[in-house]
């Protein structure tokens, strides 16, 4: 399982991290990150995909 993270940096310091999407493959996660970057991201925002080891599947309702 892969997490697409938005990392917010304010005034050169770490501010917060948001998990924006969950993906089951690295390529899918990176493709979505590249798509988001192509739309334009604000200064101080870093996109990253990280692997979440030990979790193969999630079953949850989307809250937003």
HELIX and SHEET records of a PDB file:
HELIX    1   1 UNK A   26  UNK A   39  1                                  14    
SHEET    1   A 3 UNK A  13  UNK A  23  0                                        
SHEET    2   A 3 UNK A   2  UNK A  10 -1                                        
SHEET    3   A 3 UNK A  45  UNK A  51 -1                                        
END                                                                             
